[in-house]
Every structure is written in C-alpha cells, then in structure tokens.
Amino acid sequence: MKEVLQKKTLFVVIPLLIALLSVFVLSGPASSPDLHGSTLAALEEKQTTVLELSAASAAASAAITLIPGDVATPIADKLADLSSHFLLVLCAVFLEKYLLTITGTVTFSFLIPVSCLLYVLYVLFDWKSLRLLAARLTAFGLLIFLVIPASVYVSDLIEDSY
C-alpha cells in the first residue's frame, strides 16, 4: 500500500511542478516578442509585400478605367476585387502577428496547467477520459503555439525556392 501511495505521489507532484514551471517560467518568454523576432520580421516583410500588391492593383484598376469606352471595365473590376482580396490577406498577416505572442500566454498560462491538473485528477480518481483530455489539451496548446512559426517557416522556404 505504501508503495502505491509513493508512486501516486510522484505522479501527482511531477505534473504540478510542470504546471508551476509552465506558468512562472515558460509563460513570460513564450509570449515575448524577442523569442519570435525572426517570425515577426518575416511577417512584417509579408505585410509590406501585400500592401504594395494591394496598392499596385488599385492603381492599375484606376488606370484601366481611364481607357475610353467600356471595353476595359471588367478588367478594372477584377483588379479592384483583387485589391480587396489583398486586404483580407493583410488582415490575416496582422492576426498572425498578434496571435504569435498571445498563443504563448494562453498555452503556458492556461492550457498546460489545466492539462496537468486534469492528469492529477486522473491519477487520483482513475478516470481514463481525464488522461485523454489532458493529453489532447497539451497537444492542442503546443500546436497553436507552434503553428504560426511553422507556417512562416514553410512560407519562407517556398518563397526562397521560387
């Protein structure tokens, strides 16, 4: 009985230490812009590119409308639509920049500690579904934390290749 209690104590203390480490040590640096400096710089570059493309398509649309007659009007309309699509891409880039630091806070201040507490409850009460939920919550937190840097890395690889 004493052995089982010592084993359970270990499986309770370690997740609690991980939760405390996550909140007090990892949360700050994970949400720091310094950690994501290269990713933020790449997003700034993409933001500039999208702004230039949006301005170019709007200017081309305006220039085409100056052609006499209605022959070029559909082309000008398509270029104007393209400009609005570039603005959607620009909004996505802005959202990525903000989420880059926010997801670090959410993951290491909330999701990882909650998953550790769920695992402790699993150890204490032997509810199998809590173990699965804790694992999924941890995986989800790490995925949302890593998805933007990974997507920027892949985007940069594609951009460098072509």
C-alpha positions as CSV (number, residue, x, y, z in Angstrom):
1,M,0.0,0.0,0.0
2,K,2.8,2.4,0.9
3,E,4.5,1.7,-2.5
4,V,1.3,2.6,-4.4
5,L,0.9,5.8,-2.4
6,Q,4.5,6.8,-3.1
7,K,4.0,6.0,-6.8
8,K,0.8,8.1,-6.9
9,T,2.6,10.9,-5.1
10,L,5.2,11.0,-7.7
11,F,2.6,11.1,-10.5
12,V,0.9,14.0,-8.7
13,V,3.9,16.1,-7.8
14,I,5.6,16.0,-11.2
15,P,2.5,17.4,-13.2
16,L,2.1,20.0,-10.5
17,L,5.7,21.1,-10.9
18,I,5.3,21.1,-14.7
19,A,2.2,23.3,-14.3
20,L,4.1,25.8,-12.0
21,L,7.1,25.8,-14.3
22,S,4.8,26.5,-17.3
23,V,3.1,29.4,-15.6
24,F,6.0,31.1,-13.8
25,V,9.0,30.2,-16.1
26,L,7.8,29.5,-19.6
27,S,4.8,31.8,-19.9
28,G,6.8,35.0,-20.0
29,P,9.4,34.1,-22.5
30,A,6.9,32.3,-24.7
31,S,4.8,35.4,-25.1
32,S,7.8,37.7,-25.6
33,P,8.3,39.3,-29.0
34,D,12.0,38.7,-28.5
35,L,11.5,35.0,-28.9
36,H,9.6,35.5,-32.1
37,G,11.9,38.1,-33.6
38,S,12.6,36.4,-36.9
39,T,9.0,35.3,-37.3
40,L,7.8,38.9,-36.7
41,A,10.3,40.2,-39.1
42,A,9.1,37.8,-41.8
43,L,5.5,38.8,-41.2
44,E,6.5,42.5,-41.4
45,E,8.1,41.7,-44.8
46,K,5.0,39.9,-46.0
47,Q,2.8,42.8,-44.7
48,T,4.8,45.2,-46.8
49,T,4.6,43.0,-49.9
50,V,0.8,42.7,-49.5
51,L,0.4,46.4,-49.1
52,E,2.5,47.0,-52.2
53,L,0.4,44.5,-54.2
54,S,-2.8,46.0,-53.0
55,A,-1.7,49.5,-54.0
56,A,-0.5,48.3,-57.4
57,S,-3.8,46.5,-58.2
58,A,-5.8,49.5,-57.1
59,A,-3.6,51.9,-59.2
60,A,-3.8,49.5,-62.2
61,S,-7.6,49.4,-61.8
62,A,-7.8,53.2,-61.7
63,A,-5.5,53.5,-64.7
64,I,-7.6,51.0,-66.7
65,T,-10.8,52.9,-66.1
66,L,-9.2,55.9,-67.8
67,I,-9.3,54.0,-71.1
68,P,-12.1,55.4,-73.3
69,G,-15.1,53.1,-73.7
70,D,-16.4,50.2,-71.6
71,V,-14.0,47.6,-73.1
72,A,-11.6,47.5,-70.1
73,T,-14.3,47.9,-67.3
74,P,-14.5,44.2,-66.5
75,I,-10.7,44.0,-66.1
76,A,-10.7,47.1,-63.9
77,D,-13.5,45.5,-61.8
78,K,-11.4,42.3,-61.4
79,L,-8.4,44.3,-60.3
80,A,-10.5,46.1,-57.8
81,D,-11.7,42.8,-56.5
82,L,-8.1,41.6,-56.3
83,S,-7.3,44.6,-54.2
84,S,-10.0,43.7,-51.7
85,H,-8.6,40.2,-51.5
86,F,-5.2,41.5,-50.7
87,L,-6.7,43.4,-47.9
88,L,-8.1,40.1,-46.5
89,V,-4.6,38.7,-46.7
90,L,-3.3,41.8,-44.9
91,C,-5.8,41.2,-42.1
92,A,-4.6,37.6,-41.8
93,V,-1.0,38.8,-41.5
94,F,-2.0,41.2,-38.8
95,L,-3.9,38.5,-37.0
96,E,-0.8,36.2,-37.2
97,K,1.4,38.9,-35.7
98,Y,-1.0,39.3,-32.7
99,L,-1.7,35.7,-32.2
100,L,2.1,34.9,-32.2
101,T,2.5,36.3,-28.7
102,I,-1.0,35.7,-27.4
103,T,-0.8,31.9,-28.1
104,G,2.3,31.6,-25.9
105,T,0.4,33.2,-23.0
106,V,-2.7,31.0,-23.5
107,T,-0.7,27.8,-23.9
108,F,1.7,28.2,-21.0
109,S,-0.5,30.1,-18.6
110,F,-3.8,28.2,-19.1
111,L,-3.8,25.1,-21.3
112,I,-0.7,23.3,-20.0
113,P,-1.5,23.9,-16.3
114,V,-5.1,22.8,-16.8
115,S,-4.0,19.7,-18.6
116,C,-1.6,19.0,-15.7
117,L,-4.4,19.3,-13.2
118,L,-6.6,17.0,-15.3
119,Y,-3.8,14.5,-15.2
120,V,-3.5,14.7,-11.5
121,L,-7.3,14.1,-11.2
122,Y,-6.8,11.1,-13.5
123,V,-4.1,9.7,-11.1
124,L,-6.2,10.3,-8.0
125,F,-9.6,9.1,-9.3
126,D,-8.5,6.8,-12.2
127,W,-10.9,8.4,-14.8
128,K,-9.4,7.3,-18.1
129,S,-11.2,10.1,-20.0
130,L,-9.3,12.7,-18.0
131,R,-5.9,11.3,-19.1
132,L,-7.0,11.5,-22.8
133,L,-8.4,15.0,-22.3
134,A,-5.2,16.1,-20.6
135,A,-3.1,14.7,-23.5
136,R,-5.3,16.3,-26.1
137,L,-5.3,19.7,-24.3
138,T,-1.5,19.6,-24.1
139,A,-1.2,18.7,-27.8
140,F,-3.6,21.4,-28.8
141,G,-1.8,24.0,-26.7
142,L,1.6,23.2,-28.2
143,L,0.1,23.1,-31.7
144,I,-1.4,26.5,-31.5
145,F,1.8,27.8,-30.1
146,L,3.9,26.4,-32.9
147,V,1.5,26.7,-35.9
148,I,2.4,30.3,-36.8
149,P,6.2,30.0,-36.7
150,A,5.9,26.7,-38.6
151,S,3.7,28.3,-41.3
152,V,6.0,31.3,-41.6
153,Y,9.0,28.9,-41.9
154,V,7.3,26.9,-44.7
155,S,6.2,30.1,-46.4
156,D,9.8,31.3,-46.4
157,L,11.0,28.0,-47.8
158,I,8.5,28.2,-50.6
159,E,9.4,31.8,-51.3
160,D,13.1,31.1,-51.3
161,S,12.6,28.1,-53.7
162,Y,10.5,30.0,-56.2
